[in-house]
Amino acid sequence: MAVGLMDIKGQYAELQERIESAVLAVLRSGRAILGPNVKAFEEEAAAYLGTAGAVGVGNGTDGLTIALRALGVGPGDEVVTVPFTFYASVEAIAQTGATPVFVDIRPDTLTMDPEQLEAAITARTKAVMPVDLFGLPADADAVNAVADRHGIAVVEDACQAWGATYGGRRTGSLGDLGVFSFFPTKNLGAFGDGGLVTGHEPELLQTVRELRFHGSRDKKTFTAIGFNSRLDEVQAAILRVELEVVDAWNARRAQVAAWYDAYLPREVLRPCVPEGSTHVYHLYVIRHPRRDAIAAACKERQVDCAAYYVTPCHLQPVFADMGHKVGDFPVTDAAAAQNLALPMHPNLTERQVGEVAAAVAAGLG
């Protein structure tokens, strides 16, 4: 039997009655935009994350762009981030008119290498954007220490890491502002687009609220060029239901990861979880030089898998004028050539994990 990479339908089935009841209540209320569910979800999310507040937006990409804009990032500025991430991280920087500046990732965690961050900062650097990759937080203390020394802001791209922790703190609370995506495949996923911006400073969060609604506080007076980017009531109602179970789902993902750690061949590099951090396994990503052979063996055995960021951001055609080439970021090059995401969701069984591990072993010959 086929083993899927994700299981959105299965997770929905667990909550079907509750989700459908919540959605029906929204439809009957006549409130579709910025109603009571959005307000309640923002409050519940902030309490869960340990932040002063949270602001629902249309999607994670808008959230990143709005967060940068709220911090005053614009043309002429630079924002430091990593090349091994989904394109939206870097796209958001470019959307503000700022220039993305890349630093390589760590070979163990695949997150920003803080030791390389210092050298990338210039007089034009306005912010740094570490990425919590595949469900694992970046090294926030080390990144924040560099940022503090230079007086620059930190926008935490936590889009893939709802529920993960670093030093006992939740992702989304580790920078000046944090951003989440609620794309349906995420650990906390809507049934459409959605996003959230989180933070500790009320005035900064108010700026985010105004930017999400055309740069206005009262819908009458417009003080900035903003966005039409709001989390809608239907998605907020669904997310409120899922928020009650996401920790249990993440615990089940952790159990699946533990089975993988036990069953996969020793030659395969598994996800690294540094002491003091927790991983929520949005994706379970292995690495091996024979990645393509492993993928072919998985496909032959009806096991879904996917290689991510095979062309890293610095090599994407849109950034060709920056002049980057293969070799500029060697750890990213290796990760792009060797990574493979295996099936990961809360409903995987130990038997299925064994089947996936056997397929990986077959790919190694």
C-alpha positions in Angstrom: 0.0 0.0 0.0 1.2 3.5 -0.9 2.7 5.7 1.9 1.9 9.3 1.4 4.2 12.2 2.2 1.4 13.9 4.2 -2.1 13.1 5.3 -4.3 16.2 5.3 -7.5 14.2 4.7 -6.7 11.9 7.6 -6.1 14.7 10.0 -9.3 16.4 8.9 -11.2 13.2 9.6 -10.2 13.3 13.2 -11.7 16.8 13.6 -14.4 16.7 11.0 -17.4 17.3 13.2 -15.8 20.1 15.2 -14.3 21.8 12.1 -17.6 21.7 10.1 -19.5 23.0 13.1 -17.1 25.9 13.5 -17.2 26.7 9.8 -21.0 26.5 9.7 -21.3 28.9 12.6 -19.1 31.4 10.7 -21.3 31.1 7.5 -24.4 31.6 9.6 -23.0 34.6 11.4 -22.5 36.8 8.3 -19.1 37.9 9.6 -16.4 36.9 7.1 -13.5 39.3 7.7 -11.8 40.4 11.0 -14.6 39.0 13.1 -14.7 37.3 16.5 -12.8 34.2 15.4 -9.8 36.1 14.2 -9.7 38.1 17.4 -10.0 35.0 19.5 -7.4 33.1 17.5 -5.0 36.0 17.7 -5.4 36.0 21.5 -5.2 32.2 21.9 -2.1 32.1 19.6 -0.3 34.8 21.5 -1.0 33.0 24.8 0.3 29.7 23.3 3.4 31.3 22.0 4.2 33.6 24.9 4.1 36.8 22.9 2.5 40.2 23.7 0.2 39.7 20.7 -0.4 38.2 17.3 -1.8 39.6 14.1 -3.6 37.4 11.5 -2.6 38.0 7.9 -3.5 36.5 4.5 -0.5 34.2 4.2 3.0 33.6 5.5 4.7 35.5 2.6 2.7 38.6 3.3 3.5 38.2 7.0 7.2 38.3 6.3 6.9 41.3 4.1 4.7 43.2 6.5 7.0 42.3 9.4 9.9 43.8 7.6 8.0 46.8 6.6 6.8 47.4 10.2 10.5 47.4 11.2 11.2 50.1 8.6 13.0 48.0 6.1 12.9 49.5 2.6 14.9 50.4 -0.5 18.6 50.8 0.2 18.6 48.4 3.1 20.0 44.9 3.4 18.5 41.9 5.1 20.6 38.9 5.9 19.1 35.4 5.5 19.9 31.9 4.3 19.8 30.6 0.7 18.5 27.1 1.8 14.8 28.0 2.4 11.6 28.3 0.5 11.8 31.2 -2.0 9.1 33.2 -0.1 11.6 34.0 2.7 13.8 35.9 0.2 11.0 37.1 -1.9 9.6 39.0 1.1 12.8 40.9 1.5 12.8 41.9 -2.2 9.2 43.0 -1.9 10.2 45.7 0.5 12.8 47.0 -1.9 15.6 45.8 0.3 18.5 43.6 -0.9 18.8 40.0 0.4 22.2 39.1 1.6 23.0 35.4 2.1 25.0 33.5 4.7 25.5 29.7 4.7 23.8 27.2 6.9 25.2 24.9 9.6 26.0 21.4 8.4 24.2 19.7 11.3 20.9 21.7 11.7 20.7 23.3 8.2 19.8 26.6 9.9 21.6 29.9 9.8 25.3 29.7 10.7 25.7 32.5 13.3 29.5 32.4 13.0 29.1 33.6 9.4 26.4 36.2 10.2 28.8 38.8 11.6 30.9 39.1 8.4 27.7 39.6 6.3 26.6 42.7 8.2 27.3 46.1 6.7 26.3 49.7 7.4 23.2 49.0 5.2 22.0 45.9 7.2 18.6 46.7 8.7 17.5 43.2 9.8 18.4 39.5 9.9 15.9 36.7 9.1 16.8 33.3 10.5 14.6 30.4 9.2 13.3 27.7 11.5 13.8 25.0 8.9 11.6 21.8 8.5 10.3 22.3 12.1 13.6 23.0 13.9 14.4 26.4 15.4 17.5 28.3 14.3 20.1 29.1 16.9 18.2 32.1 18.2 20.5 33.2 21.1 23.6 33.2 18.8 21.7 35.1 16.0 20.2 37.6 18.5 23.6 38.3 20.1 25.0 39.3 16.8 22.0 41.4 15.9 22.0 43.1 19.3 25.7 44.0 18.9 24.9 45.8 15.6 21.6 47.3 16.6 19.6 45.4 13.9 16.2 43.7 14.1 15.4 40.0 13.9 12.5 38.7 12.0 12.0 35.0 12.8 10.7 33.0 9.8 8.9 30.4 11.9 6.6 29.4 9.0 7.5 25.7 9.2 7.8 25.3 13.0 4.6 25.8 14.9 5.0 24.4 18.4 8.8 23.9 18.4 10.8 25.3 21.3 14.2 26.7 21.8 15.5 27.1 25.4 12.0 26.6 26.6 10.6 29.3 24.4 8.2 28.8 21.5 9.1 29.6 18.0 7.5 32.9 17.0 8.7 34.5 20.2 12.5 34.4 19.5 13.0 37.6 17.6 11.6 41.1 17.4 8.8 39.7 15.2 7.9 36.2 14.2 6.0 34.9 11.2 4.0 31.7 10.6 2.3 30.3 7.6 -0.9 28.2 7.8 -0.6 26.7 4.4 -2.6 23.4 4.5 0.4 21.2 4.8 1.8 22.9 7.8 1.7 21.3 11.3 -1.0 23.9 12.1 -2.7 24.2 8.7 -5.7 26.0 7.4 -7.9 24.9 4.6 -6.6 27.7 2.4 -4.0 30.5 2.9 -3.4 32.2 6.2 -0.5 33.6 8.2 0.3 35.2 11.5 2.8 37.9 12.7 3.8 37.7 16.4 5.8 40.0 18.6 6.5 41.5 22.0 6.1 45.2 21.4 2.5 46.5 21.3 3.4 49.5 19.2 5.2 47.4 16.6 2.2 45.0 16.5 -0.1 47.9 16.0 2.0 48.9 13.0 1.6 45.4 11.7 -2.2 45.6 12.1 -2.4 48.9 10.2 -0.2 47.6 7.4 -2.4 44.5 6.9 -5.3 46.8 6.3 -4.1 49.3 3.7 -2.0 51.3 6.2 -5.0 52.4 8.3 -6.0 52.3 11.9 -9.6 53.3 11.4 -10.4 52.4 7.7 -10.8 56.2 7.1 -7.4 57.7 7.5 -4.4 56.1 5.6 -1.0 56.8 6.9 1.1 54.2 4.9 1.0 52.2 1.7 -0.1 49.0 3.2 -1.6 45.6 2.1 -5.0 44.0 1.8 -3.9 40.9 3.8 -6.2 39.6 6.5 -6.8 36.2 8.0 -10.4 35.4 7.3 -13.0 34.2 9.8 -13.4 30.7 8.2 -9.7 29.9 8.4 -9.5 31.4 11.9 -12.3 29.2 13.1 -10.6 26.1 11.7 -7.3 27.1 13.2 -8.9 27.5 16.7 -10.1 23.9 16.6 -6.7 22.6 15.4 -4.8 24.7 18.0 -6.4 22.5 20.7 -4.8 19.3 19.2 -1.6 20.5 17.5 0.6 19.6 20.5 -0.8 16.1 20.4 -0.2 15.9 16.7 3.3 17.2 17.1 3.9 14.5 19.8 2.8 11.9 17.3 5.1 13.3 14.7 8.0 13.0 17.3 7.1 9.4 17.8 7.3 8.8 14.0 10.6 10.5 13.9 11.9 8.2 16.7 10.8 5.2 14.7 12.7 6.6 11.7 15.8 7.2 13.8 15.6 3.5 14.9 14.8 1.9 11.5 16.7 3.9 8.9 20.1 2.5 7.7 23.0 3.9 9.6 24.6 5.5 6.5 21.7 8.0 6.2 22.1 11.3 7.9 19.1 12.0 10.1 17.7 15.3 11.4 19.8 16.9 14.1 18.1 18.2 17.3 20.5 20.3 19.4 20.2 20.1 23.2 17.6 22.6 24.5 15.6 22.6 21.3 12.5 20.5 20.2 11.8 19.6 16.6 8.1 19.4 15.4 9.0 17.6 12.1 7.0 19.6 9.6 9.2 17.5 7.4 11.5 14.5 8.2 14.5 15.2 6.0 17.4 12.8 5.5 20.6 13.4 3.6 22.8 11.1 1.6 25.0 11.5 -1.5 22.8 8.8 -3.2 19.7 10.8 -2.7 18.4 10.2 -6.3 18.8 6.4 -6.0 17.0 6.4 -2.7 14.1 8.5 -4.2 13.9 6.1 -7.2 13.7 3.1 -4.8 11.0 4.8 -2.8 9.0 5.6 -5.9 9.2 2.0 -7.1 7.7 0.9 -3.7 5.0 3.5 -3.7 6.6 5.6 -1.0 6.2 9.3 -1.4 9.3 11.5 -1.0 10.5 14.9 -2.1 13.8 16.8 -2.4 13.5 20.4 -1.2 15.3 23.5 -2.5 17.3 21.7 -5.1 18.0 25.1 -6.6 18.7 27.2 -3.6 17.5 30.8 -3.5 20.8 32.4 -4.4 20.9 30.4 -7.7 17.3 31.2 -8.7 17.0 33.1 -12.0 15.4 36.1 -10.4 18.6 36.7 -8.4 21.0 36.1 -11.3 22.2 39.7 -11.2 23.6 39.2 -7.8 26.3 37.0 -9.4 26.2 34.1 -7.1 27.4 30.7 -8.2 27.7 27.1 -7.0 30.4 27.0 -4.4 29.6 30.3 -2.8 27.7 28.5 0.0 29.1 24.9 0.1 26.9 23.6 3.0 23.8 24.8 1.1 25.1 23.1 -2.1 25.5 19.8 -0.3 22.1 20.0 1.4 20.4 20.8 -1.9 22.1 17.8 -3.6 21.5 15.3 -0.8 18.3 16.1 1.1 15.1 13.9 0.8 11.9 14.3 2.8 10.3 11.1 3.8 6.6 10.6 4.7 5.8 12.5 7.9 2.4 13.1 9.5 0.7 12.2 12.8 -1.1 9.1 11.4 1.9 7.1 10.2 2.3 3.7 11.8 5.4 1.9 12.9 4.8 -0.7 10.2 4.7 2.0 7.6 7.9 3.6 8.9 9.5 0.2 8.5 8.4 0.0 4.9 9.8 3.4 4.2 13.1 2.5 5.9 13.3 -0.7 3.8 12.8 1.4 0.6 15.6 3.7 1.7 17.8 0.7 2.3 17.0 -0.7 -1.1 18.1 2.6 -2.7 21.5 2.3 -1.0 22.0 -1.0 -2.8 
